[in-house]
Amino acid sequence: MRKIYIFSIVLLTNFLHSSVLSQVKLPKIISDNMVLQQNSQATLWGWAQGKVIVKPQWTTEQFSTLADKDGNWSIKFNTCSAGGPYDIQISDSNSKVILKDVMLGEVWLCSGQSNMQFPVLRDENAKTEIALAKYPNIRLFTVEPDYSTEPKTDCNGIWQKCDSNSVKEFSAVGYFFGKELYANLNVPIGLIDSSWGGTPAESWVKSSLLEKDEDFRPILDRDIVILNNQETYKKQYEDMLKEWQAKVEEAKKLEKKAPAKPFPPAGMRPQNRAGRLYNAMIHPLIPLTIKGVIWYQGESNVDRAYQYRKLFAALIENWRNDWGLGNFPFYFVQLTNFYEQTPDNHPPYWPTKNLPTESDWAELREAQFDTLKIPNTGMIVSIDLGEPYDIHPKNKHDIGKRLALWAMAQTYGFTNVVYSGPLYKNMKIEDDKIRIYYNNTGSGLSAHGESLLGFAIAGNDKKFVWANSKIENDTVVVWSDNVKKPVAVRYAWSNWAYCNLFNKEGLPASPFRTDNWEQITQNKR
């Protein structure tokens, strides 16, 4: 009787497995209304039985492969120039699926934390932008937030045509980037938003890669400690909420603005652990052929800014290697101005009215600047777009447009585009002054305001003071009567910086320092 029972279970299991694969199944990223990368070797994949045949409408060719024993299949084929809409028929021995309204165009992945996730409906010009969002050839796909300890093969989301309804919740940076590309390229644009607010870079990198580098060992060790102390974090958050509720009640009595609700401790945010978001929100998108990536993240790594140099580089390497598309473009946003409000720093007090100080935000911006050493990367400077007490500035239009300038110039070959603000090149000490040289000066340097602001200077004592500065052709000369023998200059080196150096095309200069003195985050892991 036991043998019969076991045999029946085996038959039932095989039957159920066969039933599950009795029709072609596709991942969510491959569906109606999608965009495939034009003029490329595209990949379609999914689950089926036996021989799988793919028939794209734009060609008389058909492509075939065999599903493996688990039903997995994948087919590569060449796409033609931009166009559509097309149908794609996918069939196996038992069933047929037809993808409808597929476009060929440019496909970009938009990823990062909250400033990438920030939706169009919260942009400063949301009402107008939403009303004008009628772009059926711009297609939007938002990966639903998810995390996993193991790589997933699918994610949730749907492709939608861009209109006033679909654009509301879509990434504002992604939308404005895509809208600008569409206006200049006049081809279909596919935008995939895979982002989650408050997440550190390590959650977007596969953990096996982090395990190979001792510099990242503290990240993995912290994850173990967090896993073993959930009750402690739960109690900690309960206490935080009680304290917050008391402050809310006090604010009501005093008719003041209530404080924001505190975020749960990092230990209660499993999505922040190493590899969790890569597994659930990036891995399922591979191997969809993309043109490149735009990235807006870093706020959650500010306390470990120096480590970010290696961590961000590891992320880029990870994604490029796993996609297998070579060094595709990877354009990112340097952190903007931000000044966290406390009871002691409300206006008119500002840090730049005191002596220059060290800054972890400035160090994170430098780590991002340092990433430009990696081939085919680009950084847009946003130091002029911040809001002092809001980590989520509402001007996302200029962020998206500046990212598009990089893409147009560096990816699509537009030769008449100034795509970057001034970037520090080198310096020269001239007696009691220092001359700063720049790349990307465009048609010339410009101070937005009556006088040039944001420079500090120091001698060998490493004590910085605010400096005088002036533009001379495509250089800036910096000096102070208080520093007779200067050796170092810093520009916009603070969380919130008063700075106004631009090129004449209106793109701001990046913060920088000329010294290599030890940083405040240098030993933080």
GINOR-V532539 format. One record per backbone hydrogen bond with DSSP energy under -0.5 kcal/mol. NH is the residue of the N-H (numbers start at 1). CO is the residue of the C=O. If there is no record, write none. Layout:
<<NH/CO> <NH/CO>>
//
This chain:
<<5/1> <6/2> <7/3> <8/4> <9/5> <10/6> <11/7> <12/8> <13/9> <14/10> <15/11> <16/12> <17/13> <18/14> <19/15> <20/16> <21/17> <22/19> <25/47> <27/45> <30/27> <31/29> <33/100> <34/31> <36/103> <38/105> <39/80> <40/37> <42/40> <42/77> <44/75> <46/73> <47/25> <48/71> <52/65> <53/91> <54/63> <55/89> <57/87> <59/56> <63/54> <65/52> <67/50> <68/72> <71/68> <73/46> <75/44> <77/42> <79/40> <83/104> <86/102> <88/99> <89/55> <90/97> <91/53> <92/95> <93/49> <97/90> <99/88> <99/97> <102/86> <103/34> <104/83> <105/36> <105/103> <106/188> <108/106> <108/190> <109/292> <110/192> <111/109> <111/294> <112/194> <113/296> <116/113> <117/113> <118/114> <120/167> <120/170> <121/168> <122/119> <123/120> <124/394> <126/123> <129/125> <130/126> <131/127> <132/128> <133/129> <133/130> <134/132> <135/162> <138/135> <139/137> <139/189> <140/160> <141/191> <142/158> <143/141> <143/193> <144/142> <144/156> <148/276> <152/279> <160/140> <162/135> <162/138> <163/161> <167/163> <168/165> <170/167> <172/118> <175/171> <176/172> <177/173> <178/174> <179/175> <180/176> <181/177> <182/178> <183/179> <184/180> <185/181> <186/182> <188/104> <189/137> <190/106> <191/139> <191/189> <192/108> <193/141> <193/191> <194/110> <194/192> <196/112> <199/196> <203/200> <204/201> <205/202> <209/206> <210/206> <211/207> <212/209> <213/210> <216/213> <217/214> <219/216> <220/216> <221/217> <222/218> <223/219> <224/220> <225/221> <226/222> <227/223> <228/224> <229/226> <230/227> <233/229> <234/230> <235/231> <236/232> <237/233> <238/234> <239/235> <240/236> <241/237> <242/238> <243/239> <244/240> <245/241> <246/242> <247/243> <248/244> <249/245> <250/246> <251/247> <252/248> <253/249> <254/250> <255/251> <255/252> <256/251> <268/265> <269/266> <270/268> <272/269> <273/270> <275/202> <276/273> <277/203> <278/203> <279/275> <280/276> <281/277> <282/277> <282/278> <283/278> <285/282> <286/282> <286/283> <288/285> <291/107> <292/107> <293/329> <294/109> <295/331> <296/111> <301/298> <302/299> <304/301> <305/302> <308/304> <309/305> <309/306> <310/307> <311/307> <312/308> <313/309> <314/310> <315/311> <316/312> <317/313> <318/314> <319/315> <320/316> <321/317> <322/318> <323/319> <324/320> <325/320> <328/326> <329/291> <330/376> <331/293> <332/378> <333/295> <334/332> <334/380> <337/382> <338/495> <339/388> <345/342> <349/346> <353/350> <354/351> <363/359> <364/360> <365/361> <366/362> <367/363> <368/364> <369/365> <370/366> <371/367> <371/368> <372/369> <373/370> <374/371> <377/374> <378/330> <380/332> <385/382> <387/337> <387/390> <390/387> <396/394> <400/396> <401/397> <402/398> <403/399> <404/400> <405/401> <406/402> <407/403> <408/404> <409/405> <410/406> <411/406> <411/407> <412/407> <414/408> <415/413> <417/414> <418/416> <419/417> <422/507> <423/439> <425/437> <426/437> <428/435> <430/433> <433/430> <434/478> <435/428> <436/476> <437/426> <438/474> <439/423> <444/441> <445/473> <446/502> <448/446> <448/500> <449/447> <456/490> <457/465> <458/488> <462/459> <464/462> <465/457> <467/455> <468/479> <470/477> <472/475> <475/472> <476/436> <477/470> <478/434> <479/468> <480/432> <480/483> <483/480> <487/458> <488/458> <490/456> <491/512> <492/454> <494/492> <497/495> <499/497> <500/453> <502/446> <502/500> <503/507> <504/441> <504/444> <506/503> <509/501> <510/422> <512/491> <514/489> <522/519> <524/521> <525/523>>
//
